[in-house]
Amino acid sequence: MPPINKSSRTSIKANDFKGSFKKLVVFLKPLYKYLIVGLIFSVLSVVIIIIGPSKIGIITDVISKRIQTYSSEHFIGFDAEFKPLIDWSTFALTAGDWKQINDVAIFLVIMYVASYIFGVIRSFVSNQLSQATAYRFRKMLIEKINRTPIKYFDDNSYGDTLSRITNDVDNISGLLSQAVDTVVLNISILIGYVIMMLGISWELTLIAIASVPLAGLTMAIIMKRSQKYFAANQRVLGELNGHIEEIYSGLNIIKVFDAQERFETQFNKFNTDLANNGFKSNFFSIVIWPITNFINNLVYIGVCLLGGVLVFKGRRTLGELQSMIIYASNINRPIAQVAQISTNIQMLIASAERIFIFLGEKELEKENVQFELDPHQVQGNVKFEHVKFSYNEDREIIKDFSVEVKSGQKIAIVGPTGAGKTTLVNLLMRFYEINSGHIYVDGVDTHLMSRSNVQQLFGMVLQDTWLFKGTIEENLTFGRKTPISHEDVVRACKAAHVHHFIKSLSGGYKMIIDEENQISSGQKQLLTIARAMIVGSPMLILDEATSNVDTRTEQLIQDAMDELMKNRTSFVIAHRLSTIRNSDLILVMNNGDIIESGTHNELLDKNGFYAKLYNSQFEGKSLEEAI
Amino acid sequence: MLKVFASFKYWMWLLFLGIVVLIYFQVDSDLKLPDQMQKIVIAIMEAIQSQKDPTQMILREGGTMLLISLTSIVCMFGATLLATFIATQVGKNLRLKVYKSVNNFSLAEINKFSTASLITRTTNDVQSVQFILVMLLRMGVMSPIMAIRGLSKINGISWQLSTPVFVGVSVLLTMVIIIFIFIMPVFKKIQTLVDETNLVARENLTGLRVIRAYDAVKPVEEKFDNVNKKLTKLNLNAGNIFAFVMPLVDFVMQIMIFLITYIGASLISGNVLGDNPIEGIAYQATFAQYAIRIFMSFMFLIMIFINFPKAAVSAKRIFQVVETKPSIIQPLVDEEILNEKRGTIEFINVDFKYPDAEESVLHNINVKISKGEIVAFIGSTGSGKSTVINLIPRFFDVSAGQLLIDGVDVRNLTAKTIHSIVGFVPQKASLFSGTIRSNLNLSNENASDEEIYEALSLAQATEFISSLPEGLDYHVSQGGKNFSGGQKQRLCIARALVGNPETLIFDDSFSALDYKTDRSLRNALMNRKKGTTLIIVAQRIATILEADKIVVLDKGDLIDIGTHQELLKRCQIYQEMAFSQLSKEELNATN
C-alpha cells in the first residue's frame, strides 16, 4: 500500500484535458489486451462482490423461516403485554435447513476464493499495464531527446525535460492503474448493485437510486472546492520552494546586506498561505466520507421503512430486505470513491500532457544524404560560403559570412563573453542548421551529408567537460567506432599529459567516474583531450582552458592541445593572446556577429574592435609600462 | 517524531483533547448505529409475528438512527476540522523554525547540510510530517477507541464467534509483516535504480553535443534501455507481490463475515446465542457489524504504521536542522570602535581550518590594510584567497589568531555593525526575484533613486538599465535568470555600492566582464570612491596591476606582499602567474 499522497507532485491541472486524455487513450492502444483482461476480471470480481450479500442473506432467511414455522408450532399463549409466548427450548434447524445453508456456504467459499484469484489477476494485469506504459514512455522520451534539435535544450532547462522523464512518468505509472481500476471497478459495482436491487424490488431500488443525484451533487460541490484549494496549495508550495531556494542559496548576501527581516516577511506570507490552503484542501478531501455515510444512512432508513411495509405485507422476505439494505446503503460508495480519485486523474492527465507536449516538439530536419566522407580520407579544407544564420527569426546573427580554411590551419575565434562564439561551433557541427549559404568540407556541401557523418569529422574539447558514470577507459574510448588496444589508450593519455594523473587514482584506468570523486575541471579537460585523440577525427573544435584552472594545469592543457592540433584543421575558442597571435585566421565576434576576420597583424592594422579589445588589457600603456 | 509533539503549543493540546472527545462520541454513535439498525430489523420481525403495521416503529427507530448518524457526522466534522487545523499549524511552525534556524546558520552549517537538502527539509519533509499528523490525529485516535469499544462490545457474547475476528486480524497483521520483509529490500533496490535511470537520462541531456559529435546516440540509448528494463522489471516484481497480497485483505474480511454468519447459524440452532433464536439472529448481525469495524480499525492502524517510518525520518531531518547550533554566535552589543581605526582591516596570525577538516586552509596570515587602500589577493586555485576575504564578513570564524575590523575583533561586533562597515560582491552573482530596485536597495531600503543610479553608473550598468522600459522597476526573475552573467555581476557590484560601506570586497567579481568593462569599472571605482578601502580577489593579473598592495597566496601560505613591480622583480610565484597569463612573448613584445 504505497502512500498515494505525494506532496512533491508538480503541476496538477491539464490545460487541454480532453485532448491529452484522447492522446493517452491512443497511446494505450497497443496495451489494449491488458485493459481488456483487466476489464473482464474487474467485472467478474464485481459479480462476486455483489452476489455475496444476497447469498449470506439466504442463511438468515433459512433461520428466520425456521423461526416462523417453529413459533407457530410452539405458540403457548400471550404474555401480559399481549406478546406471543413461545417455548424455544426445542428450537433447532432441521437437516433440510442445514443442507440449504451448507450449499450456500460451499458456494460462498468457492466464490470468495475465485474472487481472490480474480483480484490477483486484476492487480497483476494493471501492474503490467502501468509498468509497460512507464517503460514505453521513458524509452520514447529518451529517443525523442536524441531526435530533438539542440536549440530546444538551449531554450529549455535540463531539469524541465528530466522531470518529465522521472516525475511525470512516475505519476503516470503510479496513478494509471489506480485510476483505471477504481473507475472501472466502481462503475461496475454501481451497475451491479442496481441490477441486483431491481431483481429484489423495483420500489426499493427507486429509493436508493433517488439518492444518487443528491450524493453526486454534494460530492461535485465538495470536490470542486477541494480541488480549488489543492491547486492553490500546489501553487503556493511552488512559490515557497522558489523563495526558499533563493534565500538559502543567497544567504551570505542577505546577511551581508542585513536583509533577513525583509525576506522573512515574504516567507511568512507564503507560509501562512500554504497553511491556510493546506488546511482547506485537506479538510474538504476528508469530509467527503462522513457526508457519504450520512446519505447512505438516509437511504437505509428509507429502504427499511418501505421494505418493512413490504415484508409486513408478505410481498418480500426478511432475507431479501436484508440484502436490499446492504446494497442500498452502499450505493453511494462507488461515487465517493471515484470522486476522491478525481484529483489524481487530473494529475495523471496533466503529467501525460507534459509528456505529450515534449513528444510533439519539432524534430531534427529530414536529412538529404547524397555524399558520405570517410573520416580517414578527409583533408580538412573547410569553406563557408555566404552563410546566414539566426536563432530567432527577428534577428539575423550571421550575415553573409564567407571564409576559406585550408587543411591544417588554426582558426581562432575571439570575442567577449556572450559574443556567440559557440554559435560557430553549433553551425560547424550542424547542431543548428544555417538559414542559407553553404559550408563545404573538402568541397562537399555538408548539407548533403548525414548529420552524424559531419559530426564524425570533428573532435570536440569543450569547457563543459562532459564525462559519464563509467570507468575512465570507457569514457576515453567513448565514440570510438573501431576497437582500440589498451596500449594505444595509454599512449594517447601520455600525449595528453593525463596518464600520470590517471595512474595516481585508485583503480587507475578502471576507476569509475561519478559525482562523488573529485576530479578537477582541469583534469577533466585533459581527459576530454585524450578522448578526442583516441577518436582521431580529422578536424577539431577546441575551447581553451579557463582561468579557473591553476597555472600548472593550464600549461599542461595547452601542451596537450598543441599536440592534438598537429596536422589537424582546428577551430579554437581562444582566451590566450599567444594562441590568438599564432593562428592562421582570427574570427572576431561580438553580439553574436562575426565582425572582423584576418590575421593578428591585419586586425591590428585595421584598428577596429579587435585592436581595442587587445589593447584594453593594457589600457593604452605600452607593455613595459604595464610591467 | 516525539519532538513534533513536544513542539505542540498548549492550545494545540487543548484542541487535541477536543479531538479525542469528539472522536469518542463519533465512535460511540458509530457503534450504536448497527444496534439501532438491528432494532429496526427486529421491529419488522416482531411486527410480522404480531401482525402489526411496523411503520410507526420504523419511523421512531429510524428517527433515532438519523439522530445518532447526525451526531456522528457532526463529531467527525469537528474532529477533522481540528485535526487538519493542528497539523497545518504545526507544519507552518516547523517551516518557520527551520527557516529561522537556517537564517542563523553560517556557511559551515550550510555546507554541512547542502542547500538542496535544506530546501527539502523546509518543504517536503515538513509536508510529510504534516501528512502523517492528520492521519495520526484522526485515525490514530479513532482506531484504538474503535477497536477497544468494539472488542468490549463483542466480548462475552460468544467465544465461538470471536474466533474468526481474532484469526482475521492476526492474518492481517502477518500479511503486513510479510510485506515488510519482502517488499522493503525490493523498494531499496528500486530507489537505486530510479537514481541510476535519472543519472543516465541526465547524462544524455548534458552530453547532447558530445554524444552527437561522437555519433554515439545508439550506445547511449542502449544504456538507457538497459536501466529502463531493469527498473521496469523490479517495479513489476514489487507490484506483483502487492498483487498477491492486497486482494487478501478483502478475502480475509469476507471469510470472517461468512464464518460469523455460519457459526452463528449453528449457535442459533443450538439455542446457545441469546435467550431465543430471534435474539440470536440480532446478536449475530450485530456481531458481524462490530467485527467489520474492529477489522477496519486495525487496517487504519496498519496504514499509519506503513506511512510512519517515512514521516519519522522526515521529522528527524527537520530537527537535525533546528537543533544545530550555529557555529558563529553574535555578541549582544558592539565593542566600541575608535574613530582613528576606521576603514582598517587587520589579519593577525590568522589560521583557518574548515570544521572537521584535518588540514588548515590558511596558515599564519598577517596583513594590515589601511583606510582607502586597494589591496588585492592573488593565487592559483586552492591558494585560499577567497577564504581569506570570506573571514571579513564573518562567513567563517578564524580558527586561530585574530581578525580586526576598525581595530575591533570581528567576534566582538554584531552582524549589523559588520555589515554596515563591509560591502561584499560575491563570486557567483546572485540576484533575488523582485525588481531591480528591490535588489539594489537590499542594504538600505530607503535609498533614493539618485543614490541607486549613482551606484549603477559606477558599476557601468546605467546603459542597460536605461534601455529597459520599466527602469528600476524591471522584473528580476528567480536567481536573476533574465540577465546575462555580466549584467548580473554589474548589478551585484551596484548593490554593494548603494550601502556606501567603508570597505568594499570583491570576490573575483569581474570574471564575467569583458576586459573593456572591467577596465572602466575599476577606473570609476578608484576615481570616485576615494577613501573607501577596496579588497579585491582576482584571477586576472591585469585586473590588479594598480593595487597598493598585492598579497600573493599559495596553498594557504602568505608568500609575499608588494606592488606589481616589486613582486614581478622578487616573487617567483607571482612571476609565473604573470608570465602564464600575459605570456612571455607578450611581456617582451613591442620592445
HADDOCK unambig.tbl for C-alpha pairs under 7 A between the chains (distance, minus, plus):
assign (segid A and resid 3 and name CA) (segid B and resid 307 and name CA) 6.80 0.50 0.50
assign (segid A and resid 7 and name CA) (segid B and resid 124 and name CA) 6.75 0.50 0.50
assign (segid A and resid 7 and name CA) (segid B and resid 127 and name CA) 6.46 0.50 0.50
assign (segid A and resid 8 and name CA) (segid B and resid 124 and name CA) 6.61 0.50 0.50
assign (segid A and resid 67 and name CA) (segid B and resid 277 and name CA) 6.98 0.50 0.50
assign (segid A and resid 88 and name CA) (segid B and resid 276 and name CA) 6.23 0.50 0.50
assign (segid A and resid 91 and name CA) (segid B and resid 269 and name CA) 6.58 0.50 0.50
assign (segid A and resid 91 and name CA) (segid B and resid 271 and name CA) 6.66 0.50 0.50
assign (segid A and resid 92 and name CA) (segid B and resid 269 and name CA) 4.29 0.50 0.50
assign (segid A and resid 92 and name CA) (segid B and resid 270 and name CA) 5.94 0.50 0.50
assign (segid A and resid 93 and name CA) (segid B and resid 269 and name CA) 5.15 0.50 0.50
assign (segid A and resid 112 and name CA) (segid B and resid 251 and name CA) 6.39 0.50 0.50
assign (segid A and resid 116 and name CA) (segid B and resid 247 and name CA) 5.80 0.50 0.50
assign (segid A and resid 116 and name CA) (segid B and resid 248 and name CA) 6.60 0.50 0.50
assign (segid A and resid 116 and name CA) (segid B and resid 251 and name CA) 5.99 0.50 0.50
assign (segid A and resid 119 and name CA) (segid B and resid 247 and name CA) 5.52 0.50 0.50
assign (segid A and resid 120 and name CA) (segid B and resid 243 and name CA) 5.20 0.50 0.50
assign (segid A and resid 120 and name CA) (segid B and resid 244 and name CA) 5.33 0.50 0.50
assign (segid A and resid 120 and name CA) (segid B and resid 247 and name CA) 6.23 0.50 0.50
assign (segid A and resid 123 and name CA) (segid B and resid 243 and name CA) 4.81 0.50 0.50
assign (segid A and resid 124 and name CA) (segid B and resid 240 and name CA) 5.85 0.50 0.50
assign (segid A and resid 124 and name CA) (segid B and resid 243 and name CA) 5.41 0.50 0.50
assign (segid A and resid 127 and name CA) (segid B and resid 236 and name CA) 6.57 0.50 0.50
assign (segid A and resid 127 and name CA) (segid B and resid 239 and name CA) 5.88 0.50 0.50
assign (segid A and resid 128 and name CA) (segid B and resid 236 and name CA) 6.66 0.50 0.50
assign (segid A and resid 131 and name CA) (segid B and resid 232 and name CA) 5.97 0.50 0.50
assign (segid A and resid 131 and name CA) (segid B and resid 235 and name CA) 7.00 0.50 0.50
assign (segid A and resid 131 and name CA) (segid B and resid 236 and name CA) 6.51 0.50 0.50
assign (segid A and resid 135 and name CA) (segid B and resid 228 and name CA) 6.47 0.50 0.50
assign (segid A and resid 135 and name CA) (segid B and resid 232 and name CA) 6.28 0.50 0.50
assign (segid A and resid 139 and name CA) (segid B and resid 225 and name CA) 6.69 0.50 0.50
assign (segid A and resid 143 and name CA) (segid B and resid 221 and name CA) 6.93 0.50 0.50
assign (segid A and resid 146 and name CA) (segid B and resid 217 and name CA) 6.76 0.50 0.50
assign (segid A and resid 158 and name CA) (segid B and resid 205 and name CA) 6.62 0.50 0.50
assign (segid A and resid 162 and name CA) (segid B and resid 202 and name CA) 6.68 0.50 0.50
assign (segid A and resid 166 and name CA) (segid B and resid 198 and name CA) 6.81 0.50 0.50
assign (segid A and resid 241 and name CA) (segid B and resid 123 and name CA) 6.87 0.50 0.50
assign (segid A and resid 244 and name CA) (segid B and resid 119 and name CA) 6.41 0.50 0.50
assign (segid A and resid 245 and name CA) (segid B and resid 119 and name CA) 6.22 0.50 0.50
assign (segid A and resid 246 and name CA) (segid B and resid 432 and name CA) 6.50 0.50 0.50
assign (segid A and resid 246 and name CA) (segid B and resid 479 and name CA) 6.52 0.50 0.50
assign (segid A and resid 248 and name CA) (segid B and resid 115 and name CA) 6.14 0.50 0.50
assign (segid A and resid 249 and name CA) (segid B and resid 115 and name CA) 6.23 0.50 0.50
assign (segid A and resid 250 and name CA) (segid B and resid 430 and name CA) 6.65 0.50 0.50
assign (segid A and resid 256 and name CA) (segid B and resid 393 and name CA) 6.85 0.50 0.50
assign (segid A and resid 256 and name CA) (segid B and resid 419 and name CA) 5.12 0.50 0.50
assign (segid A and resid 256 and name CA) (segid B and resid 424 and name CA) 6.78 0.50 0.50
assign (segid A and resid 257 and name CA) (segid B and resid 419 and name CA) 6.15 0.50 0.50
assign (segid A and resid 257 and name CA) (segid B and resid 442 and name CA) 5.98 0.50 0.50
assign (segid A and resid 257 and name CA) (segid B and resid 443 and name CA) 4.45 0.50 0.50
assign (segid A and resid 258 and name CA) (segid B and resid 416 and name CA) 6.33 0.50 0.50
assign (segid A and resid 258 and name CA) (segid B and resid 419 and name CA) 6.59 0.50 0.50
assign (segid A and resid 258 and name CA) (segid B and resid 443 and name CA) 6.41 0.50 0.50
assign (segid A and resid 259 and name CA) (segid B and resid 442 and name CA) 6.13 0.50 0.50
assign (segid A and resid 259 and name CA) (segid B and resid 443 and name CA) 6.64 0.50 0.50
assign (segid A and resid 271 and name CA) (segid B and resid 92 and name CA) 6.11 0.50 0.50
assign (segid A and resid 272 and name CA) (segid B and resid 92 and name CA) 6.89 0.50 0.50
assign (segid A and resid 275 and name CA) (segid B and resid 88 and name CA) 5.17 0.50 0.50
assign (segid A and resid 275 and name CA) (segid B and resid 89 and name CA) 6.41 0.50 0.50
assign (segid A and resid 275 and name CA) (segid B and resid 92 and name CA) 5.89 0.50 0.50
assign (segid A and resid 278 and name CA) (segid B and resid 88 and name CA) 6.54 0.50 0.50
assign (segid A and resid 279 and name CA) (segid B and resid 84 and name CA) 5.66 0.50 0.50
assign (segid A and resid 279 and name CA) (segid B and resid 85 and name CA) 5.89 0.50 0.50
assign (segid A and resid 279 and name CA) (segid B and resid 88 and name CA) 5.83 0.50 0.50
assign (segid A and resid 282 and name CA) (segid B and resid 84 and name CA) 6.65 0.50 0.50
assign (segid A and resid 283 and name CA) (segid B and resid 80 and name CA) 6.55 0.50 0.50
assign (segid A and resid 283 and name CA) (segid B and resid 81 and name CA) 6.33 0.50 0.50
assign (segid A and resid 283 and name CA) (segid B and resid 84 and name CA) 6.33 0.50 0.50
assign (segid A and resid 287 and name CA) (segid B and resid 77 and name CA) 6.75 0.50 0.50
assign (segid A and resid 290 and name CA) (segid B and resid 73 and name CA) 5.57 0.50 0.50
assign (segid A and resid 290 and name CA) (segid B and resid 76 and name CA) 7.00 0.50 0.50
assign (segid A and resid 294 and name CA) (segid B and resid 69 and name CA) 6.50 0.50 0.50
assign (segid A and resid 301 and name CA) (segid B and resid 62 and name CA) 5.68 0.50 0.50
assign (segid A and resid 305 and name CA) (segid B and resid 55 and name CA) 6.35 0.50 0.50
assign (segid A and resid 305 and name CA) (segid B and resid 58 and name CA) 5.87 0.50 0.50
assign (segid A and resid 305 and name CA) (segid B and resid 59 and name CA) 6.97 0.50 0.50
assign (segid A and resid 308 and name CA) (segid B and resid 44 and name CA) 5.70 0.50 0.50
assign (segid A and resid 308 and name CA) (segid B and resid 54 and name CA) 6.52 0.50 0.50
assign (segid A and resid 309 and name CA) (segid B and resid 54 and name CA) 6.61 0.50 0.50
assign (segid A and resid 309 and name CA) (segid B and resid 55 and name CA) 6.63 0.50 0.50
assign (segid A and resid 312 and name CA) (segid B and resid 48 and name CA) 5.39 0.50 0.50
assign (segid A and resid 312 and name CA) (segid B and resid 53 and name CA) 6.96 0.50 0.50
assign (segid A and resid 416 and name CA) (segid B and resid 514 and name CA) 5.35 0.50 0.50
assign (segid A and resid 417 and name CA) (segid B and resid 512 and name CA) 6.95 0.50 0.50
assign (segid A and resid 417 and name CA) (segid B and resid 514 and name CA) 6.49 0.50 0.50
assign (segid A and resid 452 and name CA) (segid B and resid 212 and name CA) 6.91 0.50 0.50
assign (segid A and resid 452 and name CA) (segid B and resid 215 and name CA) 5.57 0.50 0.50
assign (segid A and resid 455 and name CA) (segid B and resid 212 and name CA) 6.77 0.50 0.50
assign (segid A and resid 455 and name CA) (segid B and resid 213 and name CA) 4.67 0.50 0.50
assign (segid A and resid 455 and name CA) (segid B and resid 214 and name CA) 6.74 0.50 0.50
assign (segid A and resid 455 and name CA) (segid B and resid 215 and name CA) 6.84 0.50 0.50
assign (segid A and resid 456 and name CA) (segid B and resid 213 and name CA) 6.12 0.50 0.50
assign (segid A and resid 456 and name CA) (segid B and resid 214 and name CA) 5.94 0.50 0.50
assign (segid A and resid 456 and name CA) (segid B and resid 215 and name CA) 6.40 0.50 0.50
assign (segid A and resid 458 and name CA) (segid B and resid 213 and name CA) 6.98 0.50 0.50
assign (segid A and resid 466 and name CA) (segid B and resid 207 and name CA) 5.71 0.50 0.50
assign (segid A and resid 468 and name CA) (segid B and resid 203 and name CA) 6.21 0.50 0.50
assign (segid A and resid 479 and name CA) (segid B and resid 214 and name CA) 4.63 0.50 0.50
assign (segid A and resid 479 and name CA) (segid B and resid 215 and name CA) 6.46 0.50 0.50
assign (segid A and resid 479 and name CA) (segid B and resid 216 and name CA) 5.65 0.50 0.50
assign (segid A and resid 547 and name CA) (segid B and resid 539 and name CA) 6.55 0.50 0.50
assign (segid A and resid 548 and name CA) (segid B and resid 381 and name CA) 6.90 0.50 0.50
assign (segid A and resid 549 and name CA) (segid B and resid 381 and name CA) 6.60 0.50 0.50
assign (segid A and resid 550 and name CA) (segid B and resid 380 and name CA) 5.00 0.50 0.50
assign (segid A and resid 550 and name CA) (segid B and resid 381 and name CA) 5.38 0.50 0.50
assign (segid A and resid 551 and name CA) (segid B and resid 380 and name CA) 6.62 0.50 0.50
assign (segid A and resid 551 and name CA) (segid B and resid 577 and name CA) 6.63 0.50 0.50
assign (segid A and resid 551 and name CA) (segid B and resid 580 and name CA) 6.85 0.50 0.50
assign (segid A and resid 578 and name CA) (segid B and resid 583 and name CA) 6.77 0.50 0.50
assign (segid A and resid 613 and name CA) (segid B and resid 516 and name CA) 6.91 0.50 0.50
assign (segid A and resid 616 and name CA) (segid B and resid 515 and name CA) 6.18 0.50 0.50
assign (segid A and resid 616 and name CA) (segid B and resid 516 and name CA) 5.72 0.50 0.50
assign (segid A and resid 617 and name CA) (segid B and resid 515 and name CA) 6.13 0.50 0.50
assign (segid A and resid 617 and name CA) (segid B and resid 542 and name CA) 6.33 0.50 0.50
assign (segid A and resid 623 and name CA) (segid B and resid 587 and name CA) 6.45 0.50 0.50
assign (segid A and resid 627 and name CA) (segid B and resid 565 and name CA) 6.54 0.50 0.50
